[in-house]
């Protein structure tokens, strides 16, 4: 009976894995097909002739390298700023009691319930008055403002899992509150910090609605905005779209691989006094 249950579990998990990975496989295969094979019937699950013409077109006829660099700069900078603010804000909300703390938490939670498009017109006018339209700095500023409340709430939850006794022990040994936070709490919090950074990075990397509203200049376009241009009134360039999707996934996979190792190290770092 136990073997049957194990076999059933393996079959279900294997089927789920195939369902999860097939869209990614199909995108990669589509990016390697000649244009004539993309819509050919019957469907070919592997290209009859492997070609890299869509990747060549992507970087030859479209300034995709600039779009990739723009997305990297915007996502990395915005995610780093959001994480730093979230670390400090979460610590304040978790460790200090002050008038209005509950109101701050409520305000942060309420902002997550408001549809983004409601604030779009005021945001556009504000960005226009500040001269931040078609500028990466303006897009970063909007992303930071959008993600800070959620990052702060997440970090507060992680801080509340860290025993206050760790900080008190460090302070007894002569460390200041800031020193105890940096040397004792932050190392224990590395998994939470990494998770917050990944969340912020992925949100910025994939965001289209705000980027397409505030960015119209070719020099400032990000990858989602550039990929949206493959969709025209009468046609969709599926080959270039698939190639752009594959290229855009690579930085995220690299980041996940790097942060994964960092998380494993952070799980055991800082809690044991040497």
N, C-alpha and C positions, 0 to 999 in steps of 0.2 A: 504493500500500500504506500509505504514511504517512497519507494522507487518510482511508483506511478505518479505521485504528487510532484516529485523532483523533475521527472520527465515532462509533465504538463507545464511546470513553471518554466523550464528551459524553452519549450516550444512557444509559450506565450511571450516570453521576453525576447526570443529570437524574432518572432513575427513583429513585435513592437519595434525592435531595432531596425528591421528592414523597412517598415513604414516610415520611421524617422529619418533614415539615411537616404531613402530613394529620391526625395526631392533634390537633395544636394548632389547626388549622383547624376540625376537627369540634367541639372544645370551645367555640370562639368561636361557631360557628353554633348549637350547642345552647343556649348562654346567651342567644341572641337569639330563640329560638323560643318561641311560646306553649306552655303546658303540654300542650295538646291535640295539638300537632304533634310532640312529642319522640318518641312511640311510634307515630306514624302510619305506615301502609304504603300504597304503596311509600315508601321512604325519600326524604326531600327533602334535597338537598345545599345548599339555600339556603332560609331560612324564607319561607313564603308571606306572612307578616306579621311584620315586624321589631318586636320589643317589648323594652323594658328592664325588664319587670316583675320579673324575677328579681334584677336589680341593686337595684331599689327595695326588694324584700322583704329583700334581704341587709342593707341598711343601716337599714331601717325596723323590721322585726320582730326581727332579730338584731343584737346589739351588735357588728357586724363591725368597725366603726372602732376599737373598743377592742382587739379581737383583733389587728388589723393593727398598731396601735401597740405592743402587747406583743411581737409577733414582731420588729418592727424594733428595739426596745430590746434585747431578749435577743440577737438575732443580731449586731447591730452591736457591742455591748459585749463579748460573749463572743469574737467574732472578733478584735476589737482586742486584747484581753488575750492571747488565744492567739498572735497574731502577734508581739506584743512579747516574750512569754516564748520563743517559738520563735526569734526573732532573737537573743536573748541566749544561749539554750541552745545553738543551733546554732553560734554563734561559739565558744563555750567548747569544744564537742566537736571542732570543726574546727581550732582554733588552739592549744589547750593540751594538753600531755601530762601526765596525772596518774594515780595509782593508782586503778583501778576504772573508767577510762573505757570500756573494753570491756564491763564488767559493766553500766554504765549503758545503753549502746547495746543490749545484749542484752535488758535489762529492758524498754526502750522497744519493741523489736520483739516481745517475748513478749506485751506488753499488747495488741498489735494482733491477736493470734491467739486471745485469750480471748473467747468469746461474751458479749455484753453481759448477757444474762439471768441468767448465773451470779452476777453481782455485784448483781443487782437487789434481792434481799431485804436484804443488808447495807446497801446504799445507802439503801433506804427507811427502815430502822431508824435509820441515822445521821442522815438528813434530819429524821426525826421528833424525835429527841433534841435536835437543834440548833434546832428550831422553824422549819425552812425549807420545810416542805410548803406548797403553795399560795402560794408566794412566788416572784417572778421572780428574785430574787437567788439563791435556792437552785438554780433551773434553770440560771442562768448558771454557777454554781460547778460543777455537774455537767458541763456542756458543756465548760468549760475543762479540767477534769481529764480528760475523755474525749479531747480533741483535741490537747492539748499534746504528748504523745509523738510523734504523727505529724507535727505541725508542726515539731518540733525535728529530726526525722530529715530532713524535706524541706529545711529551712534549712541543715542541715549539708552536704547534697549541693550546694547552691548555693554555699556558702562555699568548698568545696573546688575549685570551678571558678575562683575569683578568685585570681590570682597573689599570693603573699605579698609579692612585690617592690613592689606598690603601697603596702602599708602601710609597708614598710621605707623607701621613698623619702620618704613623708610624715614618718616619724619622724626621718629624717636632716635634714629641713627644720625640725625642732623640734617637731613635733606629738607629743602623748602617744599611748599606745596607744588610749585611748578616743577622742581627737580624730581619729586616723587612721581608726578604725572609722566614726565618724559622718560625717566629711567626705569620705572616699575610698571606703571599702568599701560603705557603705549606698547611696550613689547608684548604684553599679554593681549592687547587689543589688535594686534596685527591682522588676524583673520577678519575681524570686523572692518578694519580700515581697508583691507584689500577688497572685501566684498562691496563696500561703499564706492570705492574707486572704480571697480569693474562696472557696477550698476550705472554710475554717472557717465563713464566712457561710452558704454553701449548705447545709452539714451542719446547722447550727443552725436555719436557716429551714425545712428540710424534715423535721426530726426529729419523730417522733410517739411512739415507744415510751416514751421517758423522760418526755416531756411529759404524756402521758395517765396515766402512773403517779403523777407527783408533783404534777400540777395538776388540781384538781377545782373550784376556785372560778371562777365566771363572770368575775370581774374580772381573773383572772390567766391565762385561757386564751390560747393562741397559735393561729395560723391552722390548723395541722394538727389540733389538738384540736377546734377549732370545726367544721372540715369533717367530722370523724369523726361529729359529732352529726347530720349530715344522713342518716346511715345508721341506720335504725331496724330493729326486729325484722321488720316487715312491708313496709317500703317504703324506697326511696331517692329523695330529692329531687334528681333529676338536674339540673333547671334551676338550682337554687340552688348545687348542687355545681359545675356548669360555670361559673357566674358567679363563685363564690369562687375557682376555679382561675385564671380570667383575671385577676382582681384581684391574686391572690397572685404571679402571674408578673411583673407590671409592675415592682415594686421590684428584682427580680433582673436583669431586662433593663436597667434604668437603671444599676444598679451595674456590670454587665458593660460597658456602653457607656462609662461614665466611666473605669473601670479600664483599658479597652483603650487609650485615649489615654495614660494614665499609663504603661502598659507601654512603649509606643512611645518616649516621652520617656526612660524609664529605660534603654533599651537603649544609648543613646549618651551618657548623662550620667555624669559623675564619673570616667571612665577617662582623660580627657585633661586634663593639667595646664595651667591657663591662665597 
